[in-house]
C-alpha cells in the first residue's frame, strides 16, 4: 500500500461523471476514482485505469459542482503521455481516505507474469498490493505501518562510487528488505545531452537505448536488487541525468528480461539544485517497489530470479557513469514476516476466514 499526504480534509464527491475524456479504443474497460480537497469548485484528482494497457493515469484539476463537470488543470497532458501513478506493473487501483492520519491510501494489482505451472507449484498467483509542493503531481510513499516489520538494520555513509564500481550491502535478508538511500554528485556538467527526438518517445524507449550497463556521464547509478553473487542476474533500479535545452531531465528506470519482465521507466520532474537524488525500494521475493526522488515517481515490478533466490540474493549500489557518485547515506532493513492468525469460524460455524495483522 502507498500513501499520499492530503492538503486539508478530503471530501468524497459521490458523483457520477457525465463525461470522461477517454478515446474510443481506451474506453472498452476502465475504472476511475475522483476525489478532492475543498468544497466550492473542488480541487481534485481524476485517476483512470485502462484495461487495454493496464496503466494508471491521472490528472489534477477542478470539479464544478453546479455543472457536474471535471476540468483538468491547464498544461497537464490528458492522454498516453500524461502522469501515471506507477510507471511499472500496477493497475486497477482503488483509494480510501484515512481520517485518523489525514492521508489517502492507494492499493492495486500487480499481475502474475510467471508460467501457469510455476503458479501451481507455488500454490498462489497474483498479489494485491501528497501533492508535490509544485502542485503539479502527487507524492507517493509506502504506508508508515510497514516500518513495524523492519528488523536488522545496516548502514552505509559517504561511500564513493567511481565509474564501474558496485559495492555490496551486506548483513540483511536481501530477498525481503526495505532500502532507503540518498545519492549525491559534485556537478551536473557531465550530464549527456537530451536528444530532441526522445521528446516524442516513451521513457521506456529511451531506457532501451540507455540501460543500466551503458556507460554514461551522470549515471546510470542506483541499486542492483535481487542480484546473484557473480551478477549473472539482477534487477537494477537507477537514475540517469540528461541535459535538455531548458532544464535537466532525470530518467528513472527498473529493468527486466524474459518472460513478461519488461523494462519500466519514467522521467522525474525535480529540481537538481542540491545535486541529490533519493531512492526507496521495497523488495519482497518476486516484487520490487521503488519510489524515486522523494516519491515523485513510483515503479512496481514483478521479477522471477532463478539464481538470486532467498539467501542467495545480494544487493549492490552501483555507478556506470563517468561522474563520481556519493552514497551520502543508506539504510537497509531485513523485513520480518507478518504474524498470521490461525483460521477462525464465524458464529454460524461456517465460512472460515484468515486474518492478518502486524505485530
C-alpha positions as CSV (number, residue, x, y, z in Angstrom):
1,X,0.0,0.0,0.0
2,X,1.1,3.5,-0.7
3,X,0.0,6.7,1.0
4,X,-0.3,10.4,-0.2
5,X,-0.5,13.1,2.4
6,X,-3.6,15.2,1.9
7,X,-3.8,19.0,1.8
8,X,-6.6,19.7,4.2
9,X,-9.6,17.3,4.6
10,X,-10.7,15.3,1.6
11,X,-14.3,15.4,0.6
12,X,-15.7,12.2,-1.1
13,X,-17.7,13.6,-4.0
14,X,-20.0,10.6,-4.5
15,X,-21.0,11.8,-8.0
16,X,-21.4,10.1,-11.4
17,X,-19.3,11.7,-14.1
18,X,-21.3,12.7,-17.2
19,X,-18.2,12.9,-19.4
20,X,-14.9,11.1,-19.0
21,X,-12.3,12.1,-21.6
22,X,-11.1,8.7,-23.0
23,X,-10.7,7.9,-26.6
24,X,-12.8,5.1,-28.2
25,X,-10.0,2.5,-28.2
26,X,-9.4,3.1,-24.5
27,X,-13.0,3.0,-23.3
28,X,-13.7,-0.7,-23.6
29,X,-12.8,-1.4,-19.9
30,X,-11.7,1.1,-17.3
31,X,-12.1,2.2,-13.7
32,X,-11.7,5.6,-12.2
33,X,-11.6,7.5,-8.9
34,X,-12.4,11.2,-8.4
35,X,-11.6,12.8,-5.1
36,X,-10.9,16.4,-3.9
37,X,-9.9,18.6,-1.0
38,X,-12.1,21.7,-1.0
39,X,-15.9,22.4,-1.0
40,X,-16.6,25.0,-3.7
41,X,-15.1,24.5,-7.1
42,X,-13.4,21.3,-5.9
43,X,-9.7,20.9,-6.4
44,X,-9.4,17.2,-7.2
45,X,-7.6,14.3,-8.8
46,X,-9.1,12.0,-11.5
47,X,-7.5,8.6,-11.8
48,X,-8.2,6.3,-14.7
49,X,-7.1,2.7,-15.1
50,X,-7.1,1.3,-18.6
51,X,-7.5,-2.5,-19.1
52,X,-6.1,-2.3,-22.6
53,X,-2.6,-1.4,-21.4
54,X,-3.0,-1.8,-17.7
55,X,-1.5,1.5,-16.8
56,X,-2.8,4.1,-14.2
57,X,-3.1,7.7,-15.5
58,X,-4.2,10.7,-13.5
59,X,-4.7,14.5,-13.9
60,X,-5.1,17.2,-11.3
61,X,-8.0,19.6,-11.9
62,X,-11.2,21.2,-10.7
63,X,-14.7,19.8,-10.3
64,X,-17.6,22.2,-10.8
65,X,-20.5,21.1,-8.6
66,X,-23.1,23.1,-10.4
67,X,-22.1,21.9,-13.9
68,X,-21.2,18.4,-12.6
69,X,-18.1,18.5,-14.8
70,X,-14.4,18.0,-14.2
71,X,-11.8,20.3,-15.8
72,X,-8.1,19.2,-15.9
73,X,-5.6,21.9,-14.9
74,X,-4.2,23.8,-17.9
75,X,-0.9,22.4,-19.2
76,X,-1.4,18.9,-17.9
77,X,-1.3,16.1,-20.5
78,X,-4.6,14.3,-20.6
79,X,-3.6,11.2,-22.6
80,X,-0.9,8.5,-23.2
81,X,1.9,10.9,-22.3
82,X,0.3,12.1,-19.1
83,X,1.2,11.5,-15.4
84,X,1.0,7.9,-14.1
85,X,0.5,6.7,-10.5
86,X,3.1,4.0,-11.1
87,X,5.4,3.5,-14.1
88,X,5.6,-0.2,-13.6
89,X,3.4,-3.3,-13.3
90,X,0.5,-1.8,-11.4
91,X,-3.2,-1.3,-12.4
92,X,-6.9,-1.4,-11.3
93,X,-6.1,0.6,-8.1
94,X,-8.5,1.9,-5.5
95,X,-8.1,4.6,-2.8
96,X,-9.6,5.3,0.5
97,X,-9.2,8.2,3.0
98,X,-7.8,7.5,6.4
99,X,-9.1,10.4,8.6
100,X,-7.0,9.4,11.6
101,X,-3.8,10.3,9.8
102,X,-5.1,12.7,7.2
103,X,-3.8,10.6,4.3
104,X,-5.2,8.7,1.2
105,X,-4.2,5.1,0.9
106,X,-3.7,3.6,-2.6
107,X,-3.7,-0.1,-3.4
108,X,-3.9,-2.0,-6.6
109,X,-2.9,-5.1,-8.6
110,X,0.4,-6.3,-9.9
111,X,-0.5,-9.1,-12.4
112,X,1.1,-12.5,-12.2
113,X,3.6,-13.0,-15.0
114,X,5.1,-16.4,-14.4
115,X,4.1,-19.6,-16.3
116,X,1.0,-21.4,-15.1
117,X,3.0,-24.5,-13.9
118,X,5.1,-22.3,-11.6
119,X,1.9,-20.7,-10.2
120,X,0.6,-24.2,-9.4
121,X,3.9,-25.2,-7.8
122,X,3.9,-22.1,-5.6
123,X,0.3,-22.5,-4.7
124,X,-0.6,-18.9,-5.3
125,X,-0.8,-16.3,-8.1
126,X,-1.2,-12.6,-8.2
127,X,-0.8,-10.0,-5.4
128,X,-2.9,-7.1,-4.1
129,X,-0.7,-4.7,-3.4
130,X,0.7,14.5,-1.1
131,X,0.8,16.7,-3.6
132,X,4.3,17.9,-4.6
133,X,4.9,21.4,-3.4
134,X,4.7,22.5,-7.1
135,X,1.1,21.4,-7.1
136,X,1.7,19.6,-10.4
137,X,1.9,16.0,-9.4
138,X,1.4,13.6,-6.5
139,X,4.0,12.4,-4.0
140,X,3.6,8.7,-3.0
141,X,5.2,6.8,-0.2
142,X,4.8,3.4,1.4
143,X,2.4,3.4,4.4
144,X,4.3,4.0,7.6
145,X,2.9,0.8,9.1
146,X,5.3,-1.2,7.0
147,X,8.1,0.1,9.2
148,X,6.8,-2.1,12.0
149,X,8.1,-5.0,10.0
150,X,11.7,-3.7,9.9
151,X,14.3,-5.9,11.6
152,X,18.1,-5.9,11.5
153,X,19.5,-2.6,10.1
154,X,22.7,-1.9,8.2
155,X,24.1,1.4,7.0
156,X,26.5,3.0,4.5
157,X,27.6,6.6,4.5
158,X,29.9,8.7,2.4
159,X,30.6,5.8,0.1
160,X,32.3,6.9,-3.2
161,X,31.3,5.2,-6.4
162,X,33.6,5.7,-9.4
163,X,32.6,4.5,-12.9
164,X,32.2,0.7,-12.9
165,X,32.0,0.4,-9.1
166,X,29.4,-1.8,-7.5
167,X,29.6,-2.1,-3.7
168,X,27.7,-4.9,-1.9
169,X,25.3,-4.1,1.0
170,X,25.8,-7.0,3.5
171,X,24.0,-8.1,6.6
172,X,20.3,-8.2,5.7
173,X,17.9,-10.6,4.1
174,X,18.0,-9.1,0.6
175,X,15.1,-11.1,-0.7
176,X,12.8,-9.3,1.8
177,X,14.2,-5.9,2.6
178,X,13.5,-2.1,2.8
179,X,16.2,0.1,1.4
180,X,16.4,3.9,1.7
181,X,19.3,5.7,0.0
182,X,20.4,9.2,-0.9
183,X,22.9,9.7,-3.7
184,X,24.8,13.0,-4.4
185,X,27.1,14.2,-7.1
186,X,29.5,17.1,-7.3
187,X,28.4,18.6,-10.6
188,X,25.8,18.4,-13.4
189,X,28.4,19.2,-16.1
190,X,28.8,15.6,-17.3
191,X,25.1,15.1,-17.9
192,X,24.7,13.9,-21.5
193,X,22.7,16.0,-24.0
194,X,19.0,15.0,-24.3
195,X,18.3,14.1,-27.8
196,X,15.3,16.2,-29.0
197,X,14.0,13.1,-30.9
198,X,13.4,11.4,-27.5
199,X,10.7,14.1,-26.6
200,X,8.2,12.1,-28.7
201,X,9.3,8.7,-27.2
202,X,8.1,6.9,-24.1
203,X,10.7,6.8,-21.4
204,X,10.8,3.1,-21.9
205,X,12.2,3.6,-25.4
206,X,14.9,5.9,-24.1
207,X,15.7,3.3,-21.4
208,X,16.1,0.6,-24.0
209,X,18.9,2.7,-25.6
210,X,20.4,3.9,-22.3
211,X,20.2,1.0,-19.9
212,X,21.9,0.3,-16.6
213,X,25.0,-1.2,-18.2
214,X,25.5,1.5,-20.8
215,X,28.4,3.8,-19.8
216,X,27.3,7.4,-19.4
217,X,28.1,10.8,-17.9
218,X,25.9,11.5,-14.9
219,X,24.6,7.9,-14.4
220,X,23.4,5.3,-14.7
221,X,23.6,4.9,-10.9
222,X,21.4,3.2,-8.3
223,X,20.7,-0.2,-6.9
224,X,21.2,-3.8,-8.2
225,X,18.5,-5.7,-6.3
226,X,17.9,-9.5,-6.2
227,X,21.4,-9.9,-7.7
228,X,23.3,-13.2,-7.9
229,X,26.8,-13.4,-6.4
230,X,28.5,-13.1,-9.8
231,X,25.9,-10.7,-11.2
232,X,24.6,-13.2,-13.8
233,X,21.2,-11.8,-13.0
234,X,19.9,-8.8,-11.1
235,X,17.1,-6.2,-11.2
236,X,18.6,-2.7,-11.5
237,X,16.8,0.4,-10.3
238,X,18.7,3.5,-11.5
239,X,18.8,7.2,-12.4
240,X,20.4,8.8,-15.4
241,X,20.5,12.6,-15.8
242,X,20.4,14.3,-19.2
243,X,20.8,18.0,-20.1
244,X,17.9,19.3,-22.1
245,X,17.5,22.8,-23.7
246,X,15.7,24.3,-20.8
247,X,16.5,22.0,-17.8
248,X,17.9,18.7,-16.7
249,X,15.8,15.6,-17.3
250,X,16.1,12.6,-14.9
251,X,15.4,9.1,-16.3
252,X,14.3,6.7,-13.6
253,X,14.1,3.0,-14.6
254,X,13.8,-0.6,-13.5
255,X,14.9,-3.2,-16.0
256,X,13.8,-6.8,-16.6
257,X,14.2,-9.5,-19.2
258,X,12.5,-12.6,-20.5
259,X,9.0,-13.8,-19.5
260,X,7.0,-10.6,-19.3
261,X,9.7,-8.9,-17.5
262,X,9.7,-5.6,-19.4
263,X,11.7,-2.5,-18.5
264,X,9.8,0.2,-16.8
265,X,10.8,3.9,-16.8
266,X,9.6,7.4,-16.4
267,X,11.0,11.0,-16.4
268,X,11.2,12.7,-12.9
269,X,10.2,16.3,-12.7
270,X,12.7,17.5,-10.0
271,X,14.9,20.5,-9.2
272,X,18.5,19.3,-9.0
273,X,20.0,22.4,-7.4
274,X,21.1,20.4,-4.4
275,X,22.6,17.7,-6.7
276,X,20.9,14.9,-4.8
277,X,18.5,12.1,-5.7
278,X,16.9,9.7,-3.3
279,X,15.6,6.1,-3.8
280,X,13.4,3.9,-1.5
281,X,12.9,0.3,-2.6
282,X,10.8,-2.5,-1.0
283,X,11.9,-5.9,-2.0
284,X,9.7,-9.0,-1.4
285,X,11.0,-12.0,-3.3
286,X,9.1,-11.6,-6.7
287,X,8.2,-7.9,-6.2
288,X,10.3,-4.8,-6.2
289,X,8.5,-1.5,-5.5
290,X,10.6,1.6,-5.8
291,X,10.0,5.3,-5.1
292,X,12.3,7.8,-6.7
293,X,13.1,11.4,-5.8
294,X,11.1,11.5,-2.6
295,X,8.1,9.8,-4.0
296,X,7.7,11.8,-7.2
297,X,7.8,8.6,-9.2
298,X,6.9,5.0,-8.4
299,X,7.7,1.8,-10.2
300,X,6.4,-1.6,-9.3
301,X,8.0,-4.7,-10.9
302,X,7.3,-8.4,-10.8
303,X,10.6,-10.3,-11.0
304,X,11.4,-14.0,-11.2
305,X,15.0,-14.7,-10.3
306,X,16.3,-18.2,-11.0
307,X,19.7,-17.8,-9.1
308,X,19.2,-14.9,-6.7
309,X,16.6,-16.7,-4.5
310,X,16.3,-16.3,-0.7
311,X,19.7,-16.4,0.9
312,X,21.4,-16.4,-2.5
313,X,20.1,-12.9,-3.2
314,X,22.5,-9.9,-3.0
315,X,22.2,-6.1,-3.0
316,X,24.6,-3.6,-4.5
317,X,24.9,0.1,-5.0
318,X,26.5,0.9,-8.4
319,X,27.6,3.6,-10.8
320,X,28.3,3.2,-14.5
321,X,28.7,7.0,-15.2
322,X,31.9,8.9,-15.5
323,X,30.8,11.4,-12.8
324,X,31.6,10.2,-9.3
325,X,28.6,9.4,-7.2
326,X,28.5,9.6,-3.4
327,X,26.2,7.3,-1.4
328,X,25.5,10.0,1.3
329,X,23.6,7.6,3.4
330,X,22.0,4.3,3.0
331,X,19.7,2.5,5.5
332,X,18.7,-1.1,4.7
333,X,16.5,-3.3,6.9
334,X,15.6,-7.0,6.8
335,X,11.8,-7.2,6.8
336,X,10.1,-9.6,9.2
337,X,7.2,-11.8,8.3
338,X,3.6,-10.8,9.0
339,X,2.0,-12.6,12.0
340,X,-0.7,-14.8,10.7
341,X,-3.6,-15.7,12.9
342,X,-5.0,-19.3,12.6
343,X,-8.2,-19.6,10.6
344,X,-11.4,-18.9,12.7
345,X,-15.0,-19.5,12.0
346,X,-17.9,-17.1,12.2
347,X,-20.7,-17.5,14.8
348,X,-22.6,-19.9,12.5
349,X,-19.5,-22.2,12.4
350,X,-19.1,-21.7,8.7
351,X,-17.0,-19.6,6.2
352,X,-13.5,-19.8,7.8
353,X,-11.6,-16.6,7.3
354,X,-8.0,-15.7,7.7
355,X,-7.0,-12.6,9.5
356,X,-3.6,-10.9,9.1
357,X,-2.1,-8.4,11.5
358,X,1.3,-6.7,12.0
359,X,3.0,-7.2,15.4
